[in-house]
Amino acid sequence: MKTFIIFLIIFISLTFCIHCDNDEKITAFYEDDKEVKEGDLVPFLLYQNYPNPFNPTTTIRFDLASQRKVKIKVYSEDWQVVGTLINDMSSVGSHSVQFNAVDLPSGEYYYTMESGDYIQFRKMKLVK
């Protein structure tokens, strides 16, 4: 059920961003199905990958306010999981993880970070 809710939230967000440029970032925080407003305290921050667009590797950075279990997954345009980058406890502070898309086709991909009841997601573009 939680996965369905994540995809529904992402679908709704993307629907309202039909006129966004490729450079615009899509991001949102949710706790218990309620959007967390800007300025609210959240347990982590997920940054836009760099470089973006990328070929074939990119770096995804995130900050944690406390030690917690973190899950970062990458999805294809049709929301199929193409990789799990992290699924483990992470310490307080700044972190980064490499995503290697050498075996994937060009296109838009999405990555999500989930920790506790919080979820954040962003869009990235692979150009080969």
N, C-alpha and C positions, 0 to 999 in steps of 0.2 A: 504494500500500500504506500509506503514511504517513497519508493521509487516512482510510482505513478504520480504522486503529488509533486515530486521534483520535476518530472517531465511536463506536467501540466503548467507549473509555474514558469518554466523556461519557454514553453510554447506561447503562453500568453504574453510574456515579455517580448519575445521575438515578433509576435504579431503586431504589437504596438510600435515596433522599430522597423517596419517595412521600408520607410523612407530614410533610414540611417545610412550614412556613408560607411564604407568598409573600415575607415579609421576610427569610427565611433565604438566605444567600448560598452558592452552590455554587462551590467553587474547588479546584483541584488543580494540582500541578506534576508533570511527568513528565520523566525523562531516560532515554533508551534503554529505554523501556517499564517503568521502575521508578519508583514514586512517591517523590518527594523529601519527606522528613519535615520537620515544622516545626522551625525552628532551623538547618537546613542552609543553606549559602550558595548562593544562586541568582543568576543574572545580571540578573534583572529582577523587578519587582513590578507586578502589574496590580490596580488598585483597582476597587471597585464604582462603576458610573456614578452620576452625580448630575445632576439629580434622578432618582429611581426610585421609583415609576412616573414616566413622562415623557410630554410631548405638546408639540410633535413633535420637540424637540431635547433632547439630553442630552450631557454631557461625560464622556469616558472618560480617566482619568489613568493614567500608568504611570511608573515609575522604572527607569533603567538604571544598572548598576554599571560598564559599559564601553561604548565605542562598538561598535555591532553592527547587523546587519540585523534589522529588526523587521517582522513581518506581523501586522496586526490585521484580522480579518474578522468580519462580522456574519451570523448565520444565523437563518432563520425557525424556527418550531416543528417543522417537518418536515425540518429540517437542509439547506434549500436556501440557498445563499449569496445574501444580499440586498445585500451591499456589502463592498468592501475599503477600509478607512479608511487604512491605511498599508502600504506594501510597499517599504521603502527603508532605507538606513542612517540611524541616529539616534545622536546624541551622548550622552555621559554626562550624567546628571541627571534632573530631573523634566520630564515632557511631558504634554500633553493634546491630545485631538482631539475635535471635535464630530461627533456622529452626528445626521443630520437624517432623520426618518422620515415626512416630510410625505406621501409617496406610498404609505405602507404601512398595512395595516389594524391595528386594535388586536390585541394579543396578546402572548405571551411571545416574546422573542428571546434569542439567546445570542451572546456575542462571545468570540473566542479571540485570544490573543496567542502568537505563535510566534517563537522566536529560537534558532537553532542546534538543539540537541536538546531544548530546553525548551518546554513548552506550558502555558499557564494559560487557564482559561475562567471565565466568569461568566454569570449570567442577569439579564435586565432586562425590564421590562414597559412596553409602550406602551399608553396609555389615551387614546382620543379621545372 
